[in-house]
């Protein structure tokens, strides 16, 4: 028998719990799915799967073991003839529990427990196991390189913007500016030279006039 759970039982005593689970298993094999509380569904699952394992054997001893729990011979016949062949290739996990909304009145958590009678494909299980092994072998993803890239990315636009500004970074522009400044200095120097030469020119005619006056004064 499955290992009993700790804590209070479902019914008023052990016998009451066995009868409750037997009735739930009978309804499950008869209708393929039932709606009950989550506590009862979790307690029913190991018993129902154990009975299905007996049905997969198919011998007389297994049938008698199942009939000690399920007293309805019609349900036992359906379990051995219809349900067992559908799950013959499945290694386990014959039931599925789906949680639904709470029950009106006492707000008890409800669930639907059903039989899984879909065809089982071992290839799909192999693919799933291979994918899980690949994920385990890959290991955890290291986030440091991504953080480093994200930290270095803001600096790259700054470098690009600095490189795209020729007025401050282009050496040719700096040279052109220096040449322009030299040209301005030369022009200023020429202007001062002209200004200095102008009085000289004005002095030269004066000297010439003085010489002419001196020559004219001589007999």
C-alpha positions in Angstrom: 0.0 0.0 0.0 1.1 3.6 -0.5 2.8 5.3 2.4 0.1 7.0 4.5 0.4 10.7 4.9 0.9 12.4 8.2 -1.9 14.2 9.9 -5.6 13.6 10.1 -7.3 11.1 7.8 -10.0 12.0 5.4 -12.8 10.2 7.2 -13.7 9.5 10.8 -11.3 6.6 10.9 -9.1 4.3 8.8 -12.0 2.2 7.5 -14.0 5.3 6.5 -11.0 6.6 4.6 -10.6 3.3 2.7 -14.2 3.4 1.7 -14.0 7.0 0.6 -10.9 6.3 -1.6 -12.5 3.1 -3.0 -15.6 5.0 -4.1 -13.5 7.8 -5.6 -11.4 5.3 -7.5 -14.6 3.5 -8.8 -16.0 6.8 -10.1 -12.7 7.8 -11.7 -12.4 4.5 -13.6 -16.1 4.7 -14.6 -16.1 8.3 -15.9 -12.4 8.9 -16.6 -12.5 12.2 -14.6 -14.1 13.5 -11.5 -14.2 16.7 -9.5 -13.3 16.6 -5.9 -11.3 18.6 -3.3 -7.6 18.9 -3.7 -6.9 16.9 -0.6 -9.0 13.9 -1.8 -7.5 14.1 -5.3 -3.9 14.0 -3.9 -4.8 11.0 -1.7 -6.6 9.3 -4.6 -3.8 9.6 -7.1 -1.3 6.9 -5.7 -4.2 4.4 -5.1 -5.6 4.8 -8.6 -2.2 4.5 -10.3 -1.4 1.4 -8.2 -4.7 -0.2 -9.4 -3.9 0.6 -13.0 -0.5 -1.1 -12.5 -2.3 -4.2 -11.4 -4.6 -3.9 -14.4 -1.6 -3.7 -16.8 -0.5 -7.2 -15.5 -3.8 -8.7 -16.6 -3.5 -12.0 -14.7 -6.1 -13.5 -12.3 -4.2 -12.6 -9.2 -4.0 -8.9 -10.2 -7.8 -8.9 -10.9 -8.5 -10.3 -7.5 -6.3 -7.7 -5.9 -8.2 -5.0 -7.6 -11.5 -6.4 -6.7 -10.6 -6.1 -3.0 -10.8 -2.3 -3.5 -13.3 -1.9 -6.3 -16.4 -4.1 -5.8 -18.1 -3.2 -9.0 -17.3 -5.9 -11.5 -18.3 -3.8 -14.5 -15.8 -1.1 -13.5 -13.1 -3.7 -13.0 -13.8 -5.2 -16.4 -13.5 -1.7 -18.0 -10.3 -1.1 -16.1 -8.7 -4.3 -17.5 -10.1 -4.3 -21.0 -10.3 -0.6 -22.0 -8.0 1.5 -19.7 -5.1 -0.8 -19.3 -4.3 -1.3 -23.0 -4.4 2.5 -23.5 -1.7 3.1 -20.9 0.3 -0.1 -21.6 3.2 1.9 -23.2 3.2 4.6 -20.5 5.8 4.0 -17.7 3.8 5.9 -15.1 1.9 9.0 -14.4 -1.6 7.7 -15.4 -3.5 10.6 -13.8 -3.5 14.4 -14.0 -4.7 16.8 -11.4 -5.9 20.3 -12.4 -6.8 22.9 -9.8 -10.0 24.9 -10.3 -11.8 27.6 -8.4 -13.0 27.1 -4.8 -16.3 25.5 -4.0 -19.3 27.8 -3.3 -20.5 27.6 0.3 -17.4 26.4 2.2 -14.7 27.9 -0.2 -12.9 24.5 -0.3 -10.1 24.3 -2.9 -11.3 22.1 -5.7 -9.5 20.0 -8.4 -10.3 17.8 -11.3 -8.5 14.4 -11.4 -8.6 12.6 -14.8 -7.0 9.6 -16.5 -4.3 10.2 -19.1 -5.3 7.9 -22.0 -3.5 9.7 -24.8 -1.0 7.6 -26.9 2.4 7.7 -25.3 5.4 8.4 -27.6 8.8 7.3 -26.1 10.5 9.5 -28.8 9.0 12.7 -27.2 10.3 11.6 -23.8 13.7 11.0 -25.3 13.7 14.5 -26.8 12.6 16.1 -23.5 15.4 14.3 -21.6 18.0 15.3 -24.2 16.9 19.0 -24.0 17.0 18.8 -20.2 20.5 17.3 -20.3 21.7 20.0 -22.7 20.3 22.7 -20.4 22.1 21.2 -17.4 25.4 20.8 -19.3 25.2 24.4 -20.5 25.2 25.6 -16.9 24.1 29.0 -15.6 24.5 32.0 -17.9 27.2 34.4 -16.7 25.9 38.0 -16.7 29.2 39.8 -16.2 30.1 40.1 -19.9 26.7 41.6 -20.6 27.1 44.0 -17.8 30.6 45.0 -19.1 29.2 45.5 -22.6 26.4 47.6 -21.2 28.8 49.6 -19.1 31.1 50.2 -22.1 28.3 51.0 -24.6 27.6 54.6 -23.2 31.3 55.5 -23.7 31.3 54.5 -27.4 28.7 57.1 -28.5 30.8 59.7 -26.6 33.9 58.7 -28.5 32.0 58.8 -31.8 30.6 62.2 -31.0 34.0 63.5 -30.0 35.5 62.1 -33.2 32.7 63.7 -35.3 33.6 67.2 -34.0 36.3 68.5 -36.3 36.5 72.0 -34.7 38.0 70.7 -31.5 39.7 67.4 -32.5 40.8 67.8 -36.1 44.5 68.7 -36.4 44.0 70.1 -39.9 41.6 72.6 -38.5 44.0 73.5 -35.8 46.7 74.0 -38.4 44.4 76.1 -40.5 43.5 78.2 -37.5 47.2 78.8 -36.7 47.9 79.8 -40.3 45.0 82.2 -40.2 46.3 83.7 -36.9 49.8 84.1 -38.5 48.3 85.8 -41.5 46.5 88.2 -39.2 49.7 89.0 -37.4 51.5 89.6 -40.7 48.8 91.9 -41.9 48.9 93.8 -38.6 52.7 94.0 -38.9 52.5 95.3 -42.4 49.9 97.9 -41.3 52.2 99.2 -38.6 55.1 99.3 -41.1 53.1 101.4 -43.5 52.1 103.7 -40.7 55.7 104.1 -39.7 56.8 104.6 -43.3 54.3 107.3 -44.0 55.9 110.0 -41.8 59.2 109.2 -43.5 57.8 109.8 -46.9 56.4 113.2 -45.6 59.9 114.1 -44.3 61.6 113.4 -47.6 59.8 116.1 -49.6 60.5 118.6 -46.8 64.2 117.9 -47.0 64.0 118.3 -50.8 62.3 121.6 -50.4 65.0 122.8 -48.0 67.7 121.8 -50.4 65.9 123.6 -53.2 65.7 126.7 -51.1 69.3 126.5 -50.2 70.4 126.2 -53.9 68.2 129.0 -54.9 69.6 131.2 -52.2 73.2 130.8 -53.5 74.4 133.4 -56.2 
